[in-house]
Structures are given as structure tokens and as C-alpha cells.
């Protein structure tokens, strides 16, 4: 399916609820909000699912799009959600349409558009909006710029390519507020975040002469640093900053006793193949999964899985 064909499906629908994923990032939220804004411009009644895990930083950009409590959707559209296991807390139901850039998408929706070559789902949404509205307004451009920059680590991650940079240039030309987005998402962090990063770095473990780095975020670390959910964006990129690293694993202890895992790698290692052994998925160089154990047992199981995918 092309973005234009997806736009045609949206034109036939109304009463639209746009779904974002569990532990939402800037891509699922920025893309969803931009699509919601565009749908309203063409006369559709559209809202975003009010995910309880949305942080204050992104809430400031998208709070006007949340669905009211009495809204009863006619159409559910999932944005940047690879599998039903990533549905947000509180949502249960059938998904009509899905737009995604994860090659691990399980095609759970009635109609699905997947463009796995895209660095961010926002790149696909840009093309859908252009087909839907024949233009893109500055607010949509800013929201899509949030999607693009957060999913590429402000163009530092290995998923960044020439098309990514061309898309960024287009969005700025369309009115995206580059300076505000970069300031809000990449130039300022809280004191608690700095304290937490120090704990993460000091507790890292190294394997295979530093080619593998494992980092932990425990509930006690979060408490000692005084963090809130607003301080936890993009922790997954930290362990991969070590020189010589080829595979980095961040293991975050959850309140329910499980461990949320983020895996990042260079092209030599398939992150998705590692995470898929635990029911997760994502991209070849950036994937995630959840293990039903404490962080240190999760480390043991993950290293065993790494040996199967990437023999020493």
C-alpha cells in the first residue's frame, strides 16, 4: 500500500482514534498528532489516545489532540506500533488501520502500510498528509520534526540516511520550529537526569573486550536520583556511546518485577533477532523486548541469546 492509498482509506473514515504505543516516544506521538491535525483540517473528527505514559515535554505539544472520555471511535488507527503487545496501557480492541516503519510488524490491523526503509514513522506520515491535504502546515511540520529527530537521536543514530536529512530540510522549509524542538528534546536535561546517567555509566558491564555493553536502570537508582518519567527519554542510547562498542543493552527494572530491554547495535549484529527470542522486535539495529525476571537474570538470558545470534 502507498501513502496515497492509505490517505484514500482515511478519507472514507470518520470518528478516528489514533493509537500510540506503550512507553511512547516522539515518533509515535509526533506522527500521530500531525496526522490528527491534518485529519481535522479535512473535516474529520479525530483524536489521539491519551496514553498515561506521555511525558510532560511531549504533552506540551500534543495535549489539544487528546480524545475526551465520552468519545466513541468508529475507526482505530495505529501509528508506529509493530505488535499488539505494544498497545498502550488501558487500550483493548480491534485496530482498523496501521502505519508503521518496523519490519517486525505483525500485520494485526485490517489494513497496514509498512515502510521499513524509513528512519521514522514521521516520514511516512508526511507523505500521507500531503496526499490527504495537498500541503503540510507549520504545526504539522513541527510535530513531524519531533518524530524524525527523536527516532534518529537528532540524526546521530545509524538509521539516519540521505532521505532522513532531505526530509528534515523539507520540514524546516515547511515551518518546523527546529530551534525549539532541539532545545526542548536535546539541549536541556534535569539535574535528576544527570545524576541517573552517572549511576548508569558507573554500573555498566563489558563483555567481549568491550564489544558488548550492558547497562542497568533499577527502581532504586530512579528513586535515589529523584527522577520522574520526564527524565527517562532515550536512555537506550547511553551504553552504545562507549568506544569499540558493537552491541549495547539497556535493562530497566519495572514496577511489576519485569525487565524492559532496549538493544542497539552496529550493522554487524541483528538486534531484532536477539529480541525476537523473547517475543520482542523492532529494527535490525534497534529493538526491544520484555523479560519476566529481574535485571540481572535478564542480563544472563540476553547474553545467552546474543551468543546464538552473534557467536563469539
DOTOR-93807 format. One record per residue: x, y, z of N, C-alpha, C in turn. Coordinates in steps of 0.001 Angstrom, whole numbers. Atoms other than C-alpha are relative to their C-alpha. Layout:
BEGIN
[[X, Y, Z], [X, Y, Z], [X, Y, Z]]
...
END
This chain:
BEGIN
[[853, -1197, 0], [0, 0, 0], [891, 1251, 0]]
[[-742, -1255, 51], [1258, 3501, -836], [-598, 996, 983]]
[[575, -1041, -850], [820, 6604, 1361], [-1265, 623, -599]]
[[1192, -561, 649], [-1665, 7937, -1197], [-1204, -927, 178]]
[[1096, 959, -197], [-3740, 4751, -939], [-455, -2, 1460]]
[[364, -78, -1412], [-3617, 4976, 2847], [-832, 1251, 259]]
[[763, -1240, -139], [-4836, 8568, 2623], [-1428, -168, -522]]
[[1342, 251, 529], [-7764, 7405, 491], [-848, -785, 990]]
[[735, 747, -1028], [-8738, 4915, 3195], [-451, 933, 1120]]
[[356, -947, -1061], [-8682, 7726, 5766], [-1143, 923, -434]]
[[1066, -868, 504], [-10921, 9879, 3559], [-1369, -664, 113]]
[[1256, 750, -86], [-13552, 7135, 3769], [-452, -207, 1449]]
[[269, 280, -1411], [-13452, 7072, 7590], [-294, 1277, 762]]
[[206, -1130, -908], [-14524, 9302, 10459], [-36, -546, 1426]]
[[-19, 423, -1394], [-14660, 9232, 14249], [1276, -758, 310]]
[[-1289, 697, 9], [-10945, 8400, 14240], [742, 190, 1320]]
[[-875, -19, -1171], [-8879, 7498, 17299], [1369, -497, -431]]
[[-1365, 331, 408], [-5121, 7497, 16690], [754, -548, 1202]]
[[-620, 745, -1086], [-3268, 4992, 18815], [1517, 182, -27]]
[[-1460, -39, -124], [312, 5395, 20092], [452, -1159, 883]]
[[-441, 1227, -666], [2489, 2703, 21632], [355, 199, 1475]]
[[-425, 38, -1406], [3358, 1757, 25200], [1379, 667, 130]]
[[-1238, -774, -184], [6195, 3893, 26636], [236, 873, -1233]]
[[-11, -719, 1278], [5533, 6400, 23844], [1215, 905, -163]]
[[-1108, -884, 323], [8398, 8220, 22149], [-495, 1123, -907]]
[[377, -1146, 822], [8462, 11322, 19991], [-521, -371, -1364]]
[[450, 402, 1334], [7864, 9366, 16798], [-1476, -383, 15]]
[[1407, 427, -43], [4600, 7654, 17750], [-922, 1174, 356]]
[[841, -1120, -429], [3293, 10849, 19416], [7, 1144, -1012]]
[[-68, -1083, 982], [4554, 13453, 16947], [-686, -370, -1302]]
[[646, 461, 1236], [3443, 11378, 13968], [-1513, -38, 157]]
[[1436, 99, -237], [36, 10687, 15487], [-674, 1349, 100]]
[[584, -1336, -152], [-562, 14312, 16440], [-49, 743, -1327]]
[[-6, -645, 1312], [448, 15558, 12984], [-1115, -547, -879]]
[[1079, 606, 779], [-1935, 13076, 11350], [-1351, 467, 510]]
[[1257, -461, -588], [-4691, 14089, 13764], [-318, 1425, -453]]
[[180, -1388, 430], [-4198, 17771, 12913], [-426, 65, -1460]]
[[333, 4, 1425], [-4311, 17025, 9189], [-1410, -519, -237]]
[[1351, 545, 147], [-7471, 14921, 9529], [-1050, 1039, 388]]
[[931, -1060, -396], [-9174, 17784, 11338], [-87, 1076, -1081]]
[[19, -1012, 1056], [-8160, 20133, 8524], [-890, -400, -1169]]
[[875, 442, 1096], [-10102, 17984, 6055], [-1401, -366, 514]]
[[1359, 133, -507], [-13162, 17936, 8295], [-304, -1266, 768]]
[[223, 1236, -745], [-12675, 14642, 10125], [-18, 270, 1506]]
[[-25, -26, -1462], [-13435, 14128, 13804], [1067, -995, 433]]
[[-1149, 844, -299], [-10106, 12823, 15053], [635, 410, 1316]]
[[-646, -227, -1293], [-8320, 12462, 18399], [1151, -985, 173]]
[[-1093, 887, -385], [-5220, 10896, 19938], [-370, -715, 1289]]
[[185, 748, -1245], [-5409, 8179, 22554], [870, 632, 1087]]
[[-718, -657, -1102], [-4447, 9776, 25878], [757, -1046, 814]]
[[-870, 1000, -622], [-1636, 7440, 26840], [462, 497, 1370]]
[[-398, -461, -1336], [-994, 7634, 30618], [1500, 125, 172]]
[[-1452, -62, -115], [2746, 7297, 29968], [623, 1170, -759]]
[[-533, -1166, 700], [3085, 10500, 27936], [691, 925, 1005]]
[[-742, -880, -893], [5707, 12783, 29490], [-394, 1461, -218]]
[[377, -1416, 46], [5284, 16488, 30191], [574, 705, -1218]]
[[-657, -683, 1110], [7730, 17505, 27484], [-814, -132, -1289]]
[[771, 190, 1225], [5704, 15979, 24649], [-1456, 404, 191]]
[[1364, -428, -293], [2367, 16668, 26351], [-216, 1464, -392]]
[[116, -1424, 321], [3054, 20376, 25828], [-293, 225, -1481]]
[[212, -132, 1442], [2968, 19809, 22054], [-1317, -612, -467]]
[[1094, 791, 566], [23, 17413, 21755], [-1269, -47, 849]]
[[1122, 178, -933], [-2399, 17875, 24677], [-1342, 413, -602]]
[[1269, -450, 595], [-5005, 19611, 22479], [-654, -1068, -866]]
[[532, 1039, 886], [-5479, 16388, 20498], [-587, -1191, 747]]
[[468, 1162, -749], [-6475, 14035, 23314], [-1504, -216, -152]]
[[1420, 346, 110], [-9772, 12211, 22996], [-713, 249, 1324]]
[[786, -140, -1229], [-12462, 13197, 25510], [-479, -1359, 494]]
[[371, 1288, -595], [-13642, 10457, 27864], [-1236, -611, -642]]
[[1243, 530, 575], [-17017, 10170, 26141], [110, -295, -1498]]
[[-170, 252, 1432], [-15545, 9762, 22635], [-83, -1491, -292]]
[[153, 1389, 421], [-16615, 6515, 20968], [459, -111, -1454]]
[[-557, 7, 1359], [-14387, 5917, 17946], [-707, -967, -943]]
[[492, 875, 1065], [-15597, 4471, 14686], [1165, -701, -703]]
[[-1186, 524, 681], [-12071, 3862, 13377], [1209, 140, 918]]
[[-1237, -30, -776], [-8854, 2960, 15192], [1177, -50, -963]]
[[-1191, -59, 837], [-5577, 3933, 13507], [1233, -84, 896]]
[[-1233, 163, -770], [-2317, 2651, 14997], [1164, 630, -757]]
[[-1142, -673, 600], [804, 4726, 14363], [1273, -433, 718]]
[[-1310, 395, -533], [4307, 3293, 14866], [-114, -1132, 1019]]
[[198, 1121, -934], [3041, 146, 16634], [172, -1303, -764]]
[[-344, 1204, 755], [4603, -3119, 15474], [-880, -1196, 334]]
[[772, 1171, -431], [2572, -5620, 17514], [-1035, 407, 1048]]
[[991, -304, -1050], [-493, -5712, 19793], [609, 44, 1405]]
[[-654, -43, -1301], [1894, -6292, 22695], [506, 1378, 375]]
[[-450, -1369, -245], [2887, -2637, 22347], [-1150, 991, 121]]
[[1139, -904, -202], [-627, -1248, 22661], [151, 734, 1337]]
[[-177, -770, -1231], [-771, 1494, 25313], [-841, -538, 1142]]
[[740, 414, -1183], [-1945, 865, 28843], [-1436, 508, -79]]
[[1404, -379, -9], [-5733, 871, 29050], [-730, -255, -1296]]
[[679, 228, 1278], [-6405, 64, 25395], [-148, -1485, -275]]
[[286, 1334, 498], [-8044, -3132, 24265], [-1003, 155, -1130]]
[[964, -101, 1089], [-9754, -3541, 20960], [613, -321, -1343]]
[[-373, 328, 1370], [-9584, -4031, 17222], [587, 1235, -675]]
[[-631, -1092, 734], [-7340, -1899, 15001], [-356, -120, -1479]]
[[432, 2, 1399], [-8638, -928, 11576], [1155, 267, -954]]
[[-1089, -417, 881], [-5605, 784, 10045], [1284, 140, 801]]
[[-1296, -140, -660], [-1907, 745, 10873], [1007, 569, -989]]
[[-1131, -505, 772], [1010, 2800, 9571], [1236, -132, 882]]
[[-1145, 374, -825], [4452, 1719, 10702], [1263, -54, -857]]
[[-1268, 153, 714], [8144, 1559, 9806], [842, -1140, 572]]
[[-724, 1128, -576], [9113, -1540, 11792], [-147, -1243, -892]]
[[100, 1214, 821], [9974, -4585, 9662], [-611, -1175, 751]]
[[581, 1075, -805], [8731, -6744, 12556], [-1504, 146, 182]]
[[1451, -174, -127], [5152, -5502, 12159], [-718, -1323, -264]]
[[680, 1303, 87], [2793, -8463, 12682], [-1281, 48, -819]]
[[1176, -155, 863], [31, -7122, 10379], [-1286, -418, 716]]
[[1169, 279, -821], [-2591, -7254, 13104], [-1217, 830, -402]]
[[1098, -869, 397], [-4698, -4464, 11576], [-659, -502, -1288]]
[[685, 380, 1239], [-7235, -4835, 8784], [785, 441, -1231]]
[[-799, -542, 1096], [-5109, -2634, 6511], [1276, 591, 590]]
[[-1276, -417, -564], [-1415, -1926, 7049], [911, 579, -1070]]
[[-1041, -589, 828], [1160, 372, 5487], [1302, -62, 795]]
[[-1311, 92, -630], [4736, -548, 6424], [1051, 463, -1006]]
[[-1129, -455, 817], [7743, 1318, 5023], [1251, -108, 859]]
[[-1103, 283, -917], [10682, -257, 6819], [1288, 721, -380]]
[[-1199, -737, 405], [13216, 1767, 4850], [52, 1400, 619]]
[[68, -1336, -587], [12111, 4936, 6646], [654, 24, 1387]]
[[-646, -150, -1301], [14120, 6178, 9628], [-1008, 219, 1112]]
[[1037, -301, -988], [10959, 7317, 11406], [-1363, -121, -652]]
[[1364, 84, 518], [7244, 6791, 11040], [-456, 1365, -514]]
[[346, -1350, 432], [7001, 10569, 10676], [246, 247, -1472]]
[[-257, -161, 1432], [8483, 10297, 7197], [-1168, -522, -831]]
[[1152, 561, 717], [5558, 8128, 6100], [-1215, 910, 188]]
[[1138, -868, -288], [3008, 10374, 7800], [76, 1275, -826]]
[[-161, -1184, 845], [4443, 13353, 5910], [-605, -245, -1377]]
[[534, 311, 1330], [3582, 11658, 2609], [-1512, -217, 42]]
[[1448, 188, -140], [124, 10668, 3873], [-702, 1343, 96]]
[[615, -1316, -166], [-638, 14242, 4938], [-10, 753, -1328]]
[[-46, -684, 1291], [490, 15595, 1566], [-1066, -554, -941]]
[[1045, 596, 834], [-1840, 13143, -164], [-1387, 352, 502]]
[[1294, -277, -623], [-4654, 13935, 2268], [-418, 1457, -175]]
[[312, -1431, -60], [-4415, 17744, 2327], [604, 812, -1139]]
[[-732, -690, 1066], [-2200, 18652, -636], [1025, 1000, 522]]
[[-1021, -859, -585], [16, 20606, 1782], [260, -457, 1434]]
[[-339, 278, -1396], [1590, 20495, 5251], [150, 1335, 694]]
[[-93, -1294, -665], [1121, 23346, 7720], [1124, -12, 1045]]
[[-1152, -69, -911], [3795, 24586, 10187], [-151, -835, 1274]]
[[161, 800, -1210], [2277, 22862, 13236], [251, -1480, -288]]
[[-247, 1398, 393], [2250, 19517, 11436], [1481, -233, -265]]
[[-1425, 131, 296], [5805, 20133, 10250], [817, -110, 1290]]
[[-712, 60, -1279], [6983, 20751, 13832], [-211, -1344, 682]]
[[282, 1306, -607], [5265, 17616, 15107], [752, -1121, -711]]
[[-733, 1012, 755], [6822, 15564, 12326], [1507, 141, 213]]
[[-1421, -214, -293], [10203, 17118, 13087], [365, -625, 1350]]
[[-195, 712, -1275], [9835, 15856, 16667], [132, -1498, -271]]
[[-45, 1428, 337], [9115, 12405, 15227], [1338, -381, -616]]
[[-1221, 326, 736], [12126, 12485, 12931], [1244, 116, 880]]
[[-1211, -209, -798], [14676, 13886, 15368], [93, -979, 1161]]
[[-78, 901, -1155], [13735, 11699, 18327], [286, -1439, -422]]
[[-247, 1375, 427], [13799, 8460, 16314], [1388, -183, -619]]
[[-1357, 83, 534], [17236, 9292, 14900], [1035, 543, 984]]
[[-930, -578, -970], [18765, 10731, 18076], [581, 1304, -487]]
[[-415, -1267, 637], [18900, 14141, 16405], [1071, -280, -1059]]
[[-800, 377, 1168], [20478, 12455, 13354], [1347, -632, 371]]
[[-1230, 667, -424], [23149, 10586, 15357], [-52, -1515, -204]]
[[113, 1446, 64], [21781, 7036, 15055], [306, -514, -1411]]
[[-412, 585, 1272], [22757, 4644, 12300], [-1148, -185, -983]]
[[1119, 42, 938], [19246, 4680, 10811], [-101, 1280, -825]]
[[2, -1260, 746], [19949, 8226, 9577], [651, -201, -1362]]
[[-546, 108, 1357], [20478, 8425, 5821], [-309, 1276, -783]]
[[208, -1200, 813], [20275, 10906, 2957], [-1476, 390, -51]]
[[1434, -301, 32], [16481, 10607, 2779], [-459, 643, 1309]]
[[324, -605, -1296], [16284, 11408, 6512], [335, 1484, -10]]
[[-441, -1395, 2], [18248, 14618, 6038], [-812, 842, -986]]
[[851, -715, 951], [16234, 15585, 2962], [-1371, 280, 605]]
[[1289, -183, -665], [13042, 15064, 4974], [90, 1104, 1045]]
[[-185, -1044, -1014], [14400, 17229, 7804], [28, 1379, -649]]
[[-85, -1284, 702], [15235, 20009, 5357], [-1371, 440, -499]]
[[1348, -311, 487], [11755, 19822, 3849], [-892, 493, 1134]]
[[846, -381, -1138], [10099, 20011, 7261], [354, 1394, 511]]
[[-403, -1352, -424], [12144, 23077, 8237], [-513, 1026, -1008]]
[[519, -913, 1035], [11218, 24698, 4918], [-1511, 179, 120]]
[[1456, -67, -170], [7553, 23914, 5693], [-412, 702, 1295]]
[[316, -765, -1203], [7803, 25760, 9008], [290, -684, 1311]]
[[-336, 679, -1251], [9075, 23227, 11551], [920, 879, 838]]
[[-786, -841, -912], [10490, 25017, 14597], [1220, -793, 481]]
[[-1211, 769, -289], [13949, 23421, 14546], [608, 380, 1345]]
[[-700, -452, -1203], [15395, 25534, 17345], [-743, -399, 1270]]
[[776, 371, -1191], [12567, 24891, 19800], [56, -1504, 251]]
[[-21, 1449, -158], [12484, 21152, 19158], [1350, -471, 527]]
[[-1339, 404, -439], [16247, 20775, 19539], [253, 447, 1435]]
[[-166, -476, -1374], [16236, 22896, 22695], [-780, -880, 974]]
[[867, 746, -922], [13338, 21001, 24270], [436, -1455, 166]]
[[-253, 1442, -31], [14489, 17480, 23386], [1473, -385, 146]]
[[-1399, 432, 55], [18279, 17561, 23114], [1000, 911, 725]]
[[-968, -926, -574], [19849, 20603, 24763], [-139, 199, 1505]]
[[228, -234, -1423], [18368, 20614, 28279], [-468, -1282, 674]]
[[440, 1128, -822], [18078, 17883, 30924], [-41, 454, 1447]]
[[125, -354, -1416], [17177, 17961, 34597], [1223, -478, 788]]
[[-1063, 445, -898], [19607, 17582, 37478], [-163, -1487, 307]]
[[253, 1410, -290], [17943, 14231, 38260], [485, -883, -1146]]
[[-452, 779, 1158], [18697, 13002, 34727], [1527, -123, 11]]
[[-1460, 48, -59], [22372, 13921, 35111], [459, -984, 1081]]
[[-344, 923, -1082], [22523, 12046, 38423], [-226, -1449, -427]]
[[308, 1357, 447], [20877, 8993, 36869], [1026, -482, -1019]]
[[-989, 396, 1000], [23263, 8975, 33913], [1316, -401, 655]]
[[-1220, 353, -712], [26179, 8946, 36321], [-68, -1401, 591]]
[[188, 1340, -563], [24767, 5868, 38053], [35, -1066, -1098]]
[[21, 963, 1110], [24160, 4136, 34713], [1417, -264, -495]]
[[-1357, 167, 509], [27690, 4758, 33470], [878, -759, 992]]
[[-872, 636, -991], [29300, 3677, 36733], [-338, -1479, 202]]
[[407, 1389, -191], [27344, 394, 36760], [54, -854, -1249]]
[[-39, 766, 1252], [27985, -692, 33177], [907, -1220, 107]]
[[-805, 1213, 89], [29338, -4153, 32439], [427, -192, -1446]]
[[-577, 122, 1339], [31534, -5028, 29482], [386, -1449, -288]]
[[-281, 1355, 425], [31905, -8270, 27536], [666, 21, -1372]]
[[-699, 144, 1285], [33967, -9477, 24559], [905, 1212, -268]]
[[-965, -1108, 121], [36664, -6842, 25135], [-683, 1323, -334]]
[[689, -1273, 170], [34112, -4036, 25201], [-924, 76, -1190]]
[[915, -24, 1147], [32215, -5004, 22070], [-1460, -35, 455]]
[[1349, 54, -567], [29156, -5687, 24260], [-15, 804, 1296]]
[[167, -808, -1204], [27999, -3179, 26869], [-1405, -218, 542]]
[[1298, 183, -662], [25204, -3855, 29366], [-136, 1052, 1096]]
[[276, -1017, -1011], [23676, -1086, 31466], [-1328, -311, 679]]
[[1189, 282, -802], [21047, -1244, 34201], [-626, 1295, 496]]
[[749, -1069, -667], [18332, 1094, 35440], [-946, -687, 967]]
[[832, 651, -1013], [16868, -183, 38705], [-952, 1005, 629]]
[[945, -886, -692], [13964, 1170, 40708], [717, 822, 1069]]
[[-744, -730, -1034], [16414, 2123, 43461], [801, 1153, -603]]
[[-733, -1076, 674], [18525, 4134, 41004], [-922, 1169, -314]]
[[963, -1059, 321], [15437, 6056, 39878], [-387, 776, 1260]]
[[362, -640, -1265], [14490, 6750, 43485], [1145, 853, 530]]
[[-1143, -736, -535], [17994, 7800, 44529], [314, 1252, -812]]
[[-261, -1164, 856], [18339, 10148, 41545], [-1132, 1015, 46]]
[[1151, -905, -53], [14882, 11632, 42124], [-639, 242, -1344]]
[[531, -177, 1348], [13749, 11062, 38569], [-1514, -195, -56]]
[[1380, 288, 385], [10271, 11120, 37071], [45, -543, -1427]]
[[45, 501, 1377], [9122, 9706, 33728], [526, 1033, -990]]
[[-483, -1052, 886], [10059, 13078, 32211], [1515, -35, -182]]
[[-1460, 44, 55], [13734, 12261, 32836], [536, -1232, -718]]
[[-439, 1323, 439], [13844, 8863, 31135], [29, -189, -1511]]
[[-32, 129, 1452], [13742, 9609, 27407], [1385, -412, -483]]
[[-1212, 328, 746], [16371, 7967, 25207], [1147, -500, 876]]
[[-1062, 622, -788], [18277, 6119, 27919], [719, -1091, -791]]
[[-554, 1142, 737], [18856, 3289, 25434], [1265, 352, -757]]
[[-1176, -386, 760], [21480, 5293, 23571], [1271, 122, 825]]
[[-1168, -287, -836], [23794, 5732, 26557], [1087, -1079, -59]]
[[-1083, 988, -21], [25648, 2374, 26723], [714, -171, -1334]]
[[-626, 136, 1304], [26357, 2430, 22995], [1017, 1077, -312]]
[[-939, -1089, 242], [28489, 5555, 23337], [1449, -404, 273]]
[[-1343, 432, -352], [31490, 3579, 24609], [787, -377, -1260]]
[[-843, 304, 1171], [34336, 3404, 22052], [212, -1502, -125]]
[[-175, 1416, 274], [34592, -19, 20441], [-1253, -833, 161]]
[[1239, 743, -215], [31016, -976, 21286], [-654, -360, -1330]]
[[754, 445, 1174], [29085, -3009, 18705], [-1428, -408, 358]]
[[1327, 397, -465], [26125, -4152, 20807], [-196, 547, 1409]]
[[286, -542, -1327], [24581, -2266, 23729], [-1388, -433, 444]]
[[1254, 469, -580], [21850, -3488, 26043], [-300, 834, 1235]]
[[458, -715, -1185], [19915, -1339, 28497], [-1165, -785, 599]]
[[1032, 783, -687], [17833, -3232, 31070], [-606, 846, 1102]]
[[686, -872, -950], [15252, -1227, 33012], [-996, -807, 829]]
[[882, 714, -916], [13544, -2725, 36047], [-1360, 691, 79]]
[[1349, -538, -31], [9761, -2278, 36007], [-631, -206, 1383]]
[[666, 93, -1305], [7416, -1814, 38960], [-592, -1381, 252]]
[[624, 1321, -162], [5800, -5206, 38304], [1012, -1145, 57]]
[[-1021, 1017, -120], [9123, -7050, 38541], [576, -501, -1315]]
[[-556, 376, 1296], [9724, -7457, 34818], [1165, 924, -358]]
[[-1117, -816, 473], [12677, -6035, 32887], [-251, 418, -1441]]
[[166, -525, 1351], [12225, -3786, 29855], [1385, 175, -614]]
[[-1323, 66, 617], [15115, -4243, 27439], [21, 792, -1303]]
[[-244, -694, 1260], [16432, -1957, 24703], [1361, -429, -521]]
[[-1241, 485, 610], [19063, -3323, 22329], [332, 879, -1204]]
[[-491, -794, 1122], [21137, -1209, 19941], [1281, -641, -523]]
[[-1167, 678, 560], [23808, -2433, 17553], [507, 691, -1252]]
[[-544, -376, 1297], [26055, -1760, 14598], [-530, -1003, -1027]]
[[582, 896, 1019], [25163, -3406, 11261], [449, -1451, 88]]
[[-499, 1372, -85], [27205, -6498, 12129], [-863, -902, 877]]
[[789, 772, -963], [24715, -7587, 14805], [-1480, 307, -193]]
[[1440, -153, 208], [20962, -8160, 14380], [-715, 121, 1351]]
[[688, -235, -1271], [19252, -6586, 17404], [-1370, -658, 27]]
[[1355, 551, 57], [15840, -7743, 16248], [13, -1512, 216]]
[[-90, 1446, -168], [16964, -11373, 16096], [213, -376, 1458]]
[[-205, 239, -1429], [18070, -11121, 19726], [-1318, 169, 749]]
[[1231, -306, -739], [14839, -9527, 20971], [-1150, -921, -374]]
[[1094, 870, 433], [12591, -11789, 18928], [-21, -1319, 781]]
[[-39, 1212, -813], [13731, -14719, 21098], [-823, 139, 1280]]
[[782, -264, -1208], [11788, -13061, 23927], [-1344, 654, -332]]
[[1287, -542, 417], [8724, -12029, 21928], [18, 1458, -362]]
[[-110, -1409, 363], [10047, -8570, 21083], [299, 172, -1471]]
[[-307, -275, 1393], [11107, -6938, 17854], [375, 1447, -200]]
[[-372, -1365, 333], [11888, -3712, 16056], [778, 31, -1285]]
[[-861, -124, 1161], [14682, -2925, 13643], [1260, -827, 185]]
[[-1222, 790, -70], [17916, -4724, 12822], [1029, 603, 943]]
[[-985, -647, -859], [19923, -2140, 14751], [-607, 676, 1229]]
[[664, -600, -1164], [17358, -1037, 17340], [-1283, -767, 285]]
[[1160, 820, -334], [14917, -3405, 19045], [-224, -28, 1501]]
[[321, 69, -1416], [13261, -4113, 22363], [-823, -1230, 332]]
[[795, 1120, -478], [11600, -6788, 24463], [-180, 149, 1505]]
[[215, 16, -1441], [10398, -7521, 27997], [212, -1417, 515]]
[[-261, 1299, -615], [11620, -10359, 30209], [-652, -50, 1372]]
[[696, 159, -1281], [9689, -11705, 33201], [967, -440, 1096]]
[[-985, 292, -1023], [12601, -11564, 35620], [685, 1300, 412]]
[[-713, -1193, -444], [14874, -9157, 37470], [1096, 351, -1007]]
[[-971, -443, 1015], [17504, -7153, 35524], [1228, -889, -134]]
[[-1246, 760, 60], [20454, -9377, 36404], [-225, -1393, -584]]
[[364, 1232, 678], [18712, -12586, 35392], [-272, 294, -1480]]
[[231, -394, 1393], [17631, -10733, 32239], [1320, 115, -748]]
[[-1313, -101, 628], [21269, -9956, 31516], [525, -1385, -378]]
[[-488, 1352, 268], [22165, -13655, 31792], [-689, -606, -1213]]
[[751, 572, 1115], [19393, -14695, 29410], [318, 707, -1318]]
[[-282, -764, 1213], [20163, -11925, 26938], [1379, -326, -563]]
[[-1339, 342, 480], [23862, -12730, 26755], [10, -1385, -643]]
[[133, 1327, 598], [22945, -16353, 26048], [-634, 116, -1389]]
[[646, -218, 1300], [20653, -15157, 23236], [948, 658, -984]]
[[-983, -652, 849], [23413, -12932, 21887], [952, -1032, -589]]
[[-929, 1027, 483], [25725, -15947, 21627], [-603, -815, -1136]]
[[655, 755, 1060], [23142, -17696, 19448], [-77, 800, -1302]]
[[146, -857, 1171], [22689, -14745, 17113], [1349, 467, -528]]
[[-1301, -562, 345], [26265, -13478, 17140], [1076, -801, 711]]
[[-973, 856, -670], [28685, -16284, 18009], [1333, 715, 220]]
[[-1276, -631, -331], [31905, -15202, 19696], [1099, -500, -936]]
END
